[in-house]
Amino acid sequence: MRKIIRFFWRLFLGLILFSLFLVFLYKWVPVKLTPLMVIRSIESYQNGSEIRINHNWEPIENISKNLQLAVICSEDQNFLIHNGFDLKAIEKAIENNKKGKRVKGGSTISQQTAKNVFLWPERSWLRKGLEVYFTFLIEHIWGKERIMEVYLNSIEMGNSIYGAEAASQYWFKKSTSKLSPSEAASIAAILPNPRKYKARPASNYIQSRVNWIVKQMGYFGKLNYEIAHVK
């Protein structure tokens, strides 16, 4: 019995140390491959489709400030001030779910980044618990600038399209550094379901989201937003 307990204790410590190693590694090293990319590739193989991963890492200074601002306004307006978890958004999501409204998770950009880089997309209590753990780590080890950099380089922005540069080239045939506010808002608008929605040409629903995001960008920009100075 002691041997079994000792084995699981060592396994637990090993997993903790490995997770810390990965978090510290990705503080400096570009994230070239995520679990979601692997899962999508396996799904394509099983369906007999072409396996494609359209992904180009770009440092934060090469990513349009318009896109950084657009994703904050559309996904997580408290990103710069919360510690990884937006408690008000979580409470609101719980209330909406209780009322039978469309399920909303209340996930922050930090939580989405933790999930994309370290975990799998399937919803479960185990994954949620690990998401909390990794979110706590990246908030304290990476900081906001690095979280935004990894987020914009790893999230799904279309079928087999990952990250800002690949999305900019695919949707608007230009580098992410040259995105206009409306183009950036168009990419941000499809993030809730990037495999279903299109940034261009935009449906009436997506265009309404784009218009809302652009307005929010105007309001938020007046608050002296500058992600590059947030550590």
C-alpha positions as CSV (number, residue, x, y, z in Angstrom):
1,M,0.0,0.0,0.0
2,R,2.8,2.4,0.9
3,K,4.5,1.7,-2.5
4,I,1.3,2.6,-4.3
5,I,0.9,5.8,-2.3
6,R,4.5,6.6,-2.9
7,F,4.1,6.0,-6.7
8,F,1.1,8.2,-7.0
9,W,2.7,10.9,-4.9
10,R,5.8,10.9,-7.1
11,L,3.6,10.9,-10.2
12,F,1.7,13.9,-8.9
13,L,4.9,15.8,-8.1
14,G,6.3,14.8,-11.5
15,L,3.3,16.2,-13.3
16,I,3.5,19.5,-11.3
17,L,7.1,19.9,-12.1
18,F,6.5,19.1,-15.8
19,S,3.7,21.7,-16.0
20,L,5.9,24.3,-14.4
21,F,8.6,23.5,-16.9
22,L,6.2,24.0,-19.8
23,V,4.9,27.3,-18.4
24,F,8.4,28.7,-17.9
25,L,9.5,27.4,-21.3
26,Y,6.6,29.0,-23.1
27,K,7.3,32.3,-21.4
28,W,10.2,32.7,-23.8
29,V,9.7,30.1,-26.6
30,P,7.1,30.5,-29.4
31,V,4.2,28.0,-29.2
32,K,4.4,26.3,-32.5
33,L,1.9,23.5,-31.9
34,T,-1.1,23.2,-29.5
35,P,-3.3,20.3,-28.5
36,L,-6.2,21.7,-30.6
37,M,-4.1,21.7,-33.7
38,V,-3.2,18.1,-33.1
39,I,-6.9,17.2,-32.4
40,R,-8.1,19.0,-35.6
41,S,-5.4,17.1,-37.6
42,I,-6.6,13.8,-36.2
43,E,-10.2,14.7,-37.0
44,S,-9.2,15.6,-40.6
45,Y,-7.3,12.3,-41.0
46,Q,-10.3,10.3,-39.7
47,N,-12.6,12.2,-42.1
48,G,-10.3,11.6,-45.0
49,S,-9.7,15.3,-45.4
50,E,-6.4,17.1,-46.1
51,I,-4.4,17.7,-42.9
52,R,-3.5,21.4,-42.8
53,I,-2.2,23.7,-40.1
54,N,-2.0,27.3,-41.3
55,H,0.0,28.9,-38.5
56,N,2.7,31.6,-38.5
57,W,4.1,32.9,-35.2
58,E,4.6,36.6,-34.9
59,P,6.0,38.5,-31.9
60,I,3.6,40.9,-30.2
61,E,5.2,44.0,-31.7
62,N,4.3,42.8,-35.2
63,I,0.7,42.2,-34.3
64,S,-1.7,45.0,-35.0
65,K,-2.7,47.1,-32.0
66,N,-6.1,47.2,-33.6
67,L,-6.4,43.4,-33.3
68,Q,-5.2,43.4,-29.7
69,L,-7.8,46.0,-28.9
70,A,-10.5,44.2,-30.9
71,V,-10.2,40.9,-29.1
72,I,-10.2,42.6,-25.7
73,C,-13.3,44.5,-26.6
74,S,-15.1,41.5,-27.9
75,E,-13.8,38.7,-25.6
76,D,-12.6,40.2,-22.3
77,Q,-13.0,43.9,-21.6
78,N,-11.5,43.4,-18.1
79,F,-8.4,41.7,-19.3
80,L,-6.0,44.4,-18.3
81,I,-7.3,44.5,-14.7
82,H,-8.4,41.0,-13.6
83,N,-6.1,38.4,-12.3
84,G,-7.1,35.8,-14.8
85,F,-10.7,35.3,-13.8
86,D,-13.6,37.7,-14.3
87,L,-15.9,36.9,-11.4
88,K,-18.7,39.1,-12.5
89,A,-18.7,37.5,-16.0
90,I,-18.7,34.1,-14.4
91,E,-21.7,35.0,-12.1
92,K,-23.6,36.4,-15.1
93,A,-22.9,33.2,-17.1
94,I,-24.2,31.1,-14.3
95,E,-27.4,33.1,-14.0
96,N,-27.9,32.9,-17.8
97,N,-27.4,29.2,-17.8
98,K,-29.9,28.8,-14.9
99,K,-32.5,30.8,-16.9
100,G,-32.1,28.4,-19.8
101,K,-30.4,30.9,-22.0
102,R,-27.7,30.0,-24.5
103,V,-24.8,28.6,-22.5
104,K,-22.0,31.1,-21.9
105,G,-18.8,30.2,-20.2
106,G,-17.5,33.6,-19.0
107,S,-13.9,32.6,-19.9
108,T,-11.3,35.3,-20.0
109,I,-8.5,35.7,-22.5
110,S,-6.2,34.2,-19.9
111,Q,-8.4,31.1,-19.5
112,Q,-8.8,30.7,-23.2
113,T,-5.0,30.9,-23.6
114,A,-4.4,28.3,-20.8
115,K,-6.9,25.9,-22.5
116,N,-5.5,26.4,-26.0
117,V,-1.9,25.9,-25.1
118,F,-2.0,23.2,-22.4
119,L,-5.4,21.4,-22.5
120,W,-8.1,19.9,-24.7
121,P,-11.3,21.6,-25.9
122,E,-13.8,19.0,-24.4
123,R,-15.8,20.4,-21.5
124,S,-15.4,18.5,-18.2
125,W,-14.7,19.3,-14.6
126,L,-11.2,17.9,-14.9
127,R,-10.4,20.2,-17.7
128,K,-11.9,23.2,-16.0
129,G,-9.9,22.5,-12.9
130,L,-6.7,22.2,-14.9
131,E,-7.7,25.4,-16.7
132,V,-7.9,27.3,-13.4
133,Y,-4.5,25.9,-12.4
134,F,-2.7,26.9,-15.7
135,T,-4.5,30.3,-15.8
136,F,-3.1,31.0,-12.3
137,L,0.4,30.1,-13.4
138,I,0.5,32.1,-16.7
139,E,-1.0,35.2,-15.0
140,H,1.8,35.1,-12.4
141,I,4.7,33.8,-14.6
142,W,3.9,35.3,-18.0
143,G,2.1,38.5,-17.4
144,K,-0.5,40.2,-19.6
145,E,1.8,41.0,-22.6
146,R,2.9,37.5,-23.0
147,I,-0.6,36.1,-22.5
148,M,-1.8,38.4,-25.3
149,E,1.1,37.4,-27.5
150,V,0.5,33.7,-27.1
151,Y,-3.3,34.1,-27.3
152,L,-3.2,35.9,-30.6
153,N,-0.7,33.3,-32.0
154,S,-2.5,30.2,-31.0
155,I,-6.3,30.6,-31.1
156,E,-8.4,29.2,-33.9
157,M,-9.4,31.8,-36.4
158,G,-11.0,29.7,-39.1
159,N,-10.8,26.2,-40.5
160,S,-7.2,25.1,-40.1
161,I,-6.2,28.7,-39.4
162,Y,-4.4,29.5,-36.2
163,G,-3.1,32.8,-35.0
164,A,-3.3,36.4,-36.1
165,E,-0.8,36.3,-39.0
166,A,-2.4,33.3,-40.7
167,A,-5.9,34.8,-40.2
168,S,-4.9,38.2,-41.6
169,Q,-3.3,36.6,-44.7
170,Y,-6.3,34.3,-45.2
171,W,-9.1,36.7,-44.7
172,F,-7.6,40.0,-45.9
173,K,-4.4,39.1,-47.9
174,K,-2.2,41.3,-45.7
175,S,0.1,41.1,-42.7
176,T,-1.5,41.3,-39.3
177,S,0.5,44.5,-38.6
178,K,-1.5,46.3,-41.3
179,L,-5.0,45.4,-40.2
180,S,-7.5,48.3,-40.0
181,P,-9.8,48.7,-37.1
182,S,-12.8,47.2,-39.0
183,E,-10.6,44.3,-40.4
184,A,-9.4,43.5,-36.9
185,A,-12.9,43.7,-35.6
186,S,-14.0,41.3,-38.3
187,I,-11.5,38.7,-37.2
188,A,-12.4,39.2,-33.5
189,A,-16.1,38.9,-34.4
190,I,-15.8,35.2,-35.5
191,L,-13.9,34.0,-32.5
192,P,-16.9,32.5,-30.7
193,N,-17.2,30.0,-33.5
194,P,-14.4,30.4,-36.1
195,R,-15.2,27.2,-37.9
196,K,-18.7,28.4,-38.7
197,Y,-18.4,32.1,-39.1
198,K,-16.5,34.0,-41.8
199,A,-14.7,37.3,-41.4
200,R,-15.1,38.0,-45.1
201,P,-17.6,38.2,-46.6
202,A,-19.4,38.9,-43.4
203,S,-23.0,37.7,-42.7
204,N,-25.5,40.2,-41.4
205,Y,-24.9,38.8,-37.9
206,I,-21.1,39.1,-38.1
207,Q,-21.4,42.6,-39.5
208,S,-23.5,43.6,-36.6
209,R,-20.9,42.2,-34.2
210,V,-18.2,44.1,-36.2
211,N,-20.0,47.4,-35.9
212,W,-20.4,46.8,-32.1
213,I,-16.8,45.9,-31.6
214,V,-15.5,48.9,-33.6
215,K,-17.7,51.2,-31.3
216,Q,-16.3,49.5,-28.2
217,M,-12.7,50.0,-29.6
218,G,-13.5,53.7,-29.8
219,Y,-14.6,53.9,-26.2
220,F,-11.9,51.6,-24.9
221,G,-9.1,53.4,-26.8
222,K,-9.8,56.5,-24.9
223,L,-8.7,54.8,-21.7
224,N,-5.0,55.1,-22.9
225,Y,-4.9,51.4,-23.8
226,E,-1.4,50.2,-24.7
227,I,-0.9,46.5,-24.3
228,A,2.8,46.7,-24.9
229,H,3.2,48.6,-21.6
230,V,1.2,46.1,-19.5
231,K,3.5,43.5,-17.9
